[in-house]
Amino acid sequence: MCLTYSVVVSAQEMRGVWIATVANIDWPSKQAIGDAELQQQEMLTMLDTLQALHFNMIVFQVRPTADALFRSQLEPVSKWLVGQQNAMWTGNDMPYDPLAFTCTEAHKRGIEVHVWLNPYRVTGGGMTKDDLAPEHVFFQHPEWFVKYGKQYYFNPGLDEVREWLNNIVADIVDRYDIDAIHFDDYFYPYRVAGEEFPDAQTFADHPRGFSNIDDWRRNNTNLVIAELHQTIKSRKPHVEFGISPFGVWRNYQTDSIRGSRTQAGVQNYDDLYADILLWLQEGWIDYVAPQLYWEIGKKVADYEILLKWWSENTFGRKLYIGVAPYRLQTNPDKAAKATGTAKAWGEPNEICRQIRLNRNNPSCQGCIMYPIHSLMENPLGLKDSLRNELFREYVPTPKD
């Protein structure tokens, strides 16, 4: 349980949770694959639990691997929904529309739906190209794709790829009653040791005035973010656009002027080619939710230091913090024996400490927890602490 002391709760606060569908991490469960009735019941159970705990937002993954957990005319229905990618289950042939169902049921419970898409990933979660439907765009336009490590990705340097992604987003915004479009940290993929991302020929063919490939890659990402902002706002201005990046933009050792006092092994700007600060400054995104999946006091990436850094670099946009209940020690014996940095995740409840720290920072307007199945397990009594203390009353989400 959480330690008790006075904490100020805002009249508006984001209380979110990620629902991951890739590899059936959260939903649907493996036993519910292909079973529409069981899938709906599992979703209702999660939403009822969140309503009882006074959550007010879900981030629902509907395009994990260039597929669809909704009625799409562009990409095949997801393997994680029906067992294999199936182009024949698109459109009205699907027994129900998971996204429409979720939006309706979540909104009944006062819960916003932020639709989570992965922009470039084609395989992952155990998938190979043999799992792709024959009608997949991967086979129709093989020139759009590259293989990096063991996975396949859209090539971010191609205009056609940005157009395709914008068409996917436009389709969702036009047809569904959603509250936001959401991307996480997967833009250019995390680096594979000893291997360079295979886009040198694309850079040579389409340099767009750049002489440095890293700057060109960042510009590729900047272009798609700016274009997606325009696509969303031109259709439904009230639909927000949010990004949940890796928790470190740049280390101080890399950038002594703007970097954070961290020593992270990955940096958004340099490794994932995601210049989050530019997107905030230009107003291309409405909120940022950095994934601060580390404990307060961690030497190389201190939660408290990063919370302060992000709060000082929002450029007036909304800030929610991604927190990690999956790291809490659910086994009492293991928690009791925890040492070093692991001990913070044993006692007291680190997530409660982080929520209180967030609330003491006027620039932070809430948190998003990853993933929902960890929350549902009630590690270290987290659900009890939320219900009885931190989330005792329902509050609406922050609005402009």
C-alpha positions as CSV (number, residue, x, y, z in Angstrom):
1,M,0.0,0.0,0.0
2,C,1.0,3.6,-0.4
3,L,2.3,5.8,2.4
4,T,-0.3,8.4,3.4
5,Y,0.3,12.1,3.3
6,S,-1.5,15.2,2.0
7,V,-1.6,15.5,-1.8
8,V,-3.4,18.0,-4.0
9,V,-5.7,16.5,-6.7
10,S,-6.4,18.7,-9.6
11,A,-10.0,19.2,-10.8
12,Q,-8.8,17.8,-14.1
13,E,-6.2,15.0,-14.4
14,M,-5.4,12.4,-17.0
15,R,-5.6,8.9,-15.5
16,G,-4.7,6.6,-18.4
17,V,-3.7,3.1,-19.2
18,W,-2.2,1.4,-22.3
19,I,-4.1,-1.6,-23.8
20,A,-1.5,-3.4,-25.9
21,T,-2.7,-5.9,-28.6
22,V,0.6,-6.9,-30.2
23,A,1.3,-10.5,-29.3
24,N,-1.9,-10.4,-27.3
25,I,-0.1,-8.7,-24.4
26,D,-3.3,-7.3,-22.9
27,W,-6.2,-7.9,-25.3
28,P,-7.7,-10.1,-26.6
29,S,-6.4,-12.9,-24.5
30,K,-5.1,-15.9,-26.5
31,Q,-8.2,-17.9,-25.6
32,A,-10.3,-15.1,-27.1
33,I,-8.6,-15.0,-30.5
34,G,-11.3,-15.3,-33.1
35,D,-14.1,-15.3,-30.4
36,A,-16.0,-12.1,-30.8
37,E,-18.3,-12.6,-27.8
38,L,-15.4,-13.4,-25.5
39,Q,-13.4,-10.5,-26.8
40,Q,-16.2,-8.1,-26.0
41,Q,-16.6,-9.5,-22.5
42,E,-12.9,-9.2,-21.8
43,M,-13.0,-5.5,-23.0
44,L,-16.0,-4.8,-20.8
45,T,-14.3,-6.3,-17.8
46,M,-11.3,-4.1,-18.3
47,L,-13.5,-1.0,-18.8
48,D,-15.6,-1.8,-15.8
49,T,-12.5,-2.1,-13.6
50,L,-11.1,1.2,-14.9
51,Q,-14.4,2.9,-14.3
52,A,-14.5,1.6,-10.7
53,L,-10.9,2.9,-10.2
54,H,-11.8,6.3,-11.7
55,F,-9.6,6.1,-14.7
56,N,-10.6,8.4,-17.5
57,M,-8.6,7.4,-20.6
58,I,-7.4,4.3,-22.4
59,V,-4.7,4.2,-25.1
60,F,-5.9,1.3,-27.3
61,Q,-3.5,-0.2,-29.8
62,V,-5.4,-0.8,-33.1
63,R,-2.5,-1.0,-35.6
64,P,0.4,-2.9,-34.0
65,T,2.0,-4.4,-37.2
66,A,0.5,-2.6,-40.3
67,D,-2.8,-4.4,-39.6
68,A,-6.1,-3.4,-38.2
69,L,-8.2,-4.1,-35.1
70,F,-11.0,-2.1,-36.8
71,R,-12.9,-2.2,-40.1
72,S,-10.2,-1.1,-42.5
73,Q,-10.3,-1.1,-46.3
74,L,-6.5,-0.5,-46.4
75,E,-4.9,-3.1,-44.2
76,P,-5.9,-6.6,-43.2
77,V,-7.5,-7.6,-39.9
78,S,-4.9,-8.3,-37.3
79,K,-3.5,-11.7,-36.5
80,W,-3.8,-10.8,-32.9
81,L,-7.6,-10.6,-33.3
82,V,-8.5,-13.6,-35.5
83,G,-5.4,-15.8,-35.5
84,Q,-4.0,-14.8,-38.8
85,Q,-4.0,-11.7,-41.0
86,N,-7.1,-11.9,-43.1
87,A,-8.0,-9.4,-45.8
88,M,-11.4,-11.1,-46.2
89,W,-12.4,-9.9,-42.7
90,T,-12.1,-6.3,-43.5
91,G,-15.1,-4.0,-44.1
92,N,-18.5,-5.4,-43.2
93,D,-17.4,-9.0,-43.2
94,M,-16.1,-8.7,-39.7
95,P,-18.5,-10.0,-37.0
96,Y,-18.1,-6.8,-35.1
97,D,-15.9,-3.7,-35.1
98,P,-13.6,-3.7,-32.0
99,L,-12.7,0.0,-32.2
100,A,-16.4,1.1,-32.6
101,F,-17.4,-1.2,-29.8
102,T,-14.6,0.0,-27.5
103,C,-15.3,3.7,-28.2
104,T,-19.0,3.3,-27.4
105,E,-18.5,1.3,-24.2
106,A,-15.6,3.5,-23.0
107,H,-17.5,6.7,-23.5
108,K,-20.5,5.3,-21.6
109,R,-18.1,5.1,-18.6
110,G,-16.6,8.5,-19.0
111,I,-13.4,7.1,-20.5
112,E,-11.6,8.8,-23.4
113,V,-10.3,6.6,-26.2
114,H,-6.8,7.5,-27.6
115,V,-6.1,5.3,-30.7
116,W,-2.6,3.9,-30.7
117,L,-0.9,3.2,-34.0
118,N,2.6,2.0,-34.8
119,P,3.8,3.9,-37.9
120,Y,6.5,1.7,-39.5
121,R,6.5,-1.8,-38.0
122,V,5.3,-4.6,-40.3
123,T,6.5,-7.6,-38.4
124,G,7.1,-8.1,-34.7
125,G,5.8,-9.9,-31.6
126,G,6.8,-13.2,-33.1
127,M,5.5,-12.5,-36.6
128,T,7.4,-13.0,-39.8
129,K,6.6,-12.0,-43.4
130,D,5.0,-15.4,-43.8
131,D,2.3,-14.3,-41.4
132,L,1.3,-11.4,-43.6
133,A,-1.9,-11.6,-45.7
134,P,-1.3,-12.1,-49.4
135,E,-3.2,-8.9,-50.1
136,H,-1.0,-6.9,-47.7
137,V,0.6,-3.7,-49.1
138,F,4.0,-5.4,-48.3
139,F,3.5,-7.6,-51.3
140,Q,1.9,-4.9,-53.5
141,H,4.7,-2.4,-53.0
142,P,7.8,-4.3,-51.9
143,E,9.9,-1.2,-52.7
144,W,8.3,0.6,-49.7
145,F,9.9,-1.8,-47.2
146,V,13.3,-2.6,-45.7
147,K,14.5,-5.4,-43.4
148,Y,16.5,-4.4,-40.3
149,G,17.6,-7.1,-37.9
150,K,15.0,-9.8,-38.1
151,Q,12.0,-7.4,-38.7
152,Y,10.5,-5.6,-41.7
153,Y,9.6,-1.9,-41.6
154,F,8.1,0.7,-43.9
155,N,11.0,2.9,-45.2
156,P,10.4,6.3,-43.5
157,G,12.3,8.2,-46.3
158,L,9.7,7.6,-48.9
159,D,6.9,10.1,-49.7
160,E,4.6,7.2,-50.6
161,V,5.1,5.8,-47.0
162,R,4.1,9.1,-45.4
163,E,1.1,9.3,-47.7
164,W,0.0,5.7,-46.8
165,L,0.3,6.5,-43.1
166,N,-1.7,9.7,-43.5
167,N,-4.4,7.8,-45.3
168,I,-4.6,5.2,-42.5
169,V,-5.0,8.0,-39.9
170,A,-7.5,10.0,-42.0
171,D,-9.7,6.9,-42.3
172,I,-9.8,6.3,-38.6
173,V,-10.4,10.0,-37.7
174,D,-13.2,10.3,-40.3
175,R,-15.1,7.1,-39.3
176,Y,-14.7,6.8,-35.5
177,D,-15.7,8.7,-32.4
178,I,-12.2,8.9,-31.0
179,D,-10.6,11.4,-28.7
180,A,-7.0,11.3,-29.9
181,I,-4.4,9.6,-32.2
182,H,-1.5,8.3,-30.3
183,F,2.0,7.1,-31.3
184,D,4.5,5.6,-28.9
185,D,8.3,5.5,-29.1
186,Y,8.7,3.4,-32.2
187,F,9.6,5.7,-35.1
188,Y,12.9,4.6,-36.5
189,P,13.5,1.3,-34.7
190,Y,15.9,0.8,-31.8
191,R,19.4,0.2,-33.0
192,V,20.5,-3.4,-33.9
193,A,24.1,-3.9,-32.8
194,G,26.5,-4.0,-35.7
195,E,23.9,-3.1,-38.3
196,E,23.0,0.2,-40.0
197,F,19.4,0.9,-40.9
198,P,19.3,0.1,-44.7
199,D,18.2,3.4,-46.1
200,A,21.4,4.7,-47.6
201,Q,20.2,4.3,-51.2
202,T,16.9,6.2,-50.4
203,F,19.0,9.0,-48.9
204,A,21.2,9.1,-52.0
205,D,18.1,9.1,-54.3
206,H,16.1,11.6,-52.3
207,P,18.4,13.8,-50.1
208,R,16.1,16.8,-50.2
209,G,19.0,19.1,-49.7
210,F,20.6,17.2,-46.7
211,S,24.2,16.1,-46.7
212,N,24.0,14.3,-43.3
213,I,21.9,11.1,-43.2
214,D,21.0,11.6,-39.5
215,D,19.6,15.0,-40.1
216,W,17.7,13.6,-43.1
217,R,16.2,10.8,-41.0
218,R,15.1,13.3,-38.4
219,N,13.5,15.4,-41.1
220,N,11.7,12.3,-42.4
221,T,10.1,11.9,-38.9
222,N,9.4,15.6,-38.6
223,L,7.6,15.6,-42.0
224,V,5.3,12.8,-41.0
225,I,4.4,14.3,-37.7
226,A,3.7,17.7,-39.2
227,E,1.6,16.1,-42.0
228,L,-0.3,13.9,-39.5
229,H,-1.1,16.9,-37.4
230,Q,-2.6,18.6,-40.5
231,T,-4.5,15.4,-41.5
232,I,-6.1,15.1,-38.0
233,K,-6.9,18.8,-37.4
234,S,-8.3,19.4,-40.9
235,R,-10.9,16.7,-40.3
236,K,-11.8,17.0,-36.6
237,P,-10.0,19.8,-34.7
238,H,-11.1,18.4,-31.4
239,V,-9.2,15.1,-31.9
240,E,-5.8,15.4,-30.2
241,F,-2.5,14.1,-31.4
242,G,-0.2,12.7,-28.7
243,I,3.2,11.1,-28.6
244,S,4.7,8.8,-25.9
245,P,8.4,8.9,-26.5
246,F,11.3,7.1,-24.9
247,G,11.9,8.9,-21.6
248,V,15.2,10.7,-22.6
249,W,15.4,13.2,-25.4
250,R,19.2,13.7,-25.1
251,N,21.7,13.2,-22.3
252,Y,23.6,16.2,-20.9
253,Q,26.9,14.7,-22.1
254,T,25.5,14.8,-25.6
255,D,23.9,18.2,-25.4
256,S,25.2,20.3,-22.5
257,I,22.6,23.1,-23.2
258,R,19.3,21.2,-23.5
259,G,20.0,17.7,-22.5
260,S,18.8,16.1,-19.2
261,R,21.2,15.0,-16.4
262,T,21.0,11.4,-17.4
263,Q,23.2,8.7,-18.8
264,A,20.7,6.7,-20.8
265,G,21.9,4.3,-23.4
266,V,19.2,5.4,-25.9
267,Q,18.4,9.0,-26.9
268,N,15.3,10.0,-28.9
269,Y,17.1,12.6,-31.0
270,D,20.2,10.6,-31.9
271,D,19.0,7.0,-32.0
272,L,15.3,7.1,-32.9
273,Y,15.5,10.3,-35.0
274,A,12.6,11.8,-33.0
275,D,13.0,15.5,-32.2
276,I,10.2,15.6,-29.7
277,L,11.0,19.2,-28.6
278,L,10.6,20.5,-32.1
279,W,7.2,18.9,-32.4
280,L,6.1,20.5,-29.1
281,Q,7.6,23.9,-30.1
282,E,5.8,23.9,-33.4
283,G,2.5,22.7,-31.9
284,W,2.4,19.6,-34.1
285,I,1.3,17.5,-31.1
286,D,-1.1,18.3,-28.3
287,Y,0.5,16.3,-25.5
288,V,3.6,14.4,-24.7
289,A,3.7,11.3,-22.5
290,P,7.4,10.3,-22.0
291,Q,7.9,6.8,-20.8
292,L,9.7,7.3,-17.4
293,Y,9.9,3.6,-16.6
294,W,12.6,4.1,-14.0
295,E,12.5,4.6,-10.2
296,I,13.0,7.8,-8.2
297,G,16.7,8.1,-7.6
298,K,18.0,5.8,-10.3
299,K,21.5,6.9,-11.1
300,V,21.5,6.9,-14.9
301,A,17.9,7.9,-15.3
302,D,16.3,9.4,-12.2
303,Y,12.5,9.7,-12.4
304,E,12.5,13.0,-10.5
305,I,15.1,14.6,-12.6
306,L,13.3,13.6,-15.8
307,L,9.9,14.7,-14.6
308,K,11.4,18.1,-13.9
309,W,13.2,18.2,-17.3
310,W,10.1,17.3,-19.3
311,S,8.0,19.8,-17.3
312,E,10.5,22.6,-18.3
313,N,10.3,21.6,-22.0
314,T,6.6,21.3,-22.8
315,F,6.3,24.6,-24.8
316,G,2.8,25.0,-23.3
317,R,1.6,21.5,-24.4
318,K,0.1,19.0,-22.1
319,L,2.4,16.7,-20.2
320,Y,1.4,13.2,-18.9
321,I,4.0,10.8,-17.6
322,G,4.2,7.2,-18.6
323,V,4.7,5.0,-15.6
324,A,5.4,1.2,-15.3
325,P,3.3,-0.9,-12.9
326,Y,4.7,-3.9,-14.6
327,R,8.0,-3.3,-12.7
328,L,6.3,-3.6,-9.3
329,Q,7.4,-6.7,-7.5
330,T,4.2,-8.8,-7.4
331,N,5.8,-11.7,-5.5
332,P,6.0,-10.7,-1.7
333,D,9.1,-13.0,-1.1
334,K,10.9,-11.5,-4.1
335,A,10.0,-8.0,-3.1
336,A,11.3,-8.6,0.4
337,K,14.6,-9.8,-0.9
338,A,15.0,-7.0,-3.5
339,T,18.2,-5.0,-3.3
340,G,19.7,-2.0,-5.1
341,T,17.5,-0.4,-7.7
342,A,15.1,-3.3,-7.6
343,K,14.3,-2.6,-4.0
344,A,12.4,0.6,-5.1
345,W,9.9,-1.6,-6.9
346,G,9.3,-3.7,-3.8
347,E,8.4,-1.3,-1.0
348,P,6.8,1.2,-0.7
349,N,4.7,1.3,-3.9
350,E,6.9,3.2,-6.3
351,I,4.0,4.1,-8.6
352,C,2.2,5.9,-5.8
353,R,5.3,7.8,-5.0
354,Q,5.6,8.9,-8.6
355,I,1.9,10.0,-8.9
356,R,2.4,12.2,-5.8
357,L,5.6,13.6,-7.3
358,N,3.6,14.4,-10.5
359,R,0.9,16.2,-8.6
360,N,3.5,18.4,-7.0
361,N,4.6,19.6,-10.4
362,P,2.2,22.1,-11.9
363,S,3.2,21.4,-15.4
364,C,2.3,17.7,-15.1
365,Q,-1.4,16.9,-15.8
366,G,-1.5,13.2,-15.1
367,C,-0.1,9.8,-15.9
368,I,-0.6,6.8,-18.2
369,M,0.2,3.3,-16.9
370,Y,1.7,0.4,-18.9
371,P,0.2,-2.1,-19.4
372,I,-3.3,-2.8,-18.2
373,H,-2.8,-6.4,-17.4
374,S,-0.2,-5.5,-14.8
375,L,-2.6,-3.0,-13.2
376,M,-5.3,-5.7,-13.1
377,E,-3.0,-8.0,-11.1
378,N,-3.0,-5.4,-8.3
379,P,0.7,-5.5,-7.6
380,L,1.6,-4.4,-4.1
381,G,-2.1,-3.3,-3.6
382,L,-1.8,-0.7,-6.3
383,K,-5.5,-0.9,-7.3
384,D,-6.5,-0.6,-3.6
385,S,-4.3,2.5,-3.2
386,L,-5.8,4.1,-6.2
387,R,-9.4,3.3,-5.2
388,N,-9.0,4.3,-1.6
389,E,-6.7,7.3,-1.8
390,L,-5.1,8.6,-5.0
391,F,-8.0,8.1,-7.4
392,R,-10.8,8.3,-4.8
393,E,-13.0,10.5,-6.9
394,Y,-13.6,10.7,-10.6
395,V,-12.2,13.8,-12.4
396,P,-12.4,14.7,-16.1
397,T,-9.4,14.7,-18.4
398,P,-7.5,18.0,-19.0
399,K,-9.1,20.2,-21.6
400,D,-7.8,23.3,-23.4
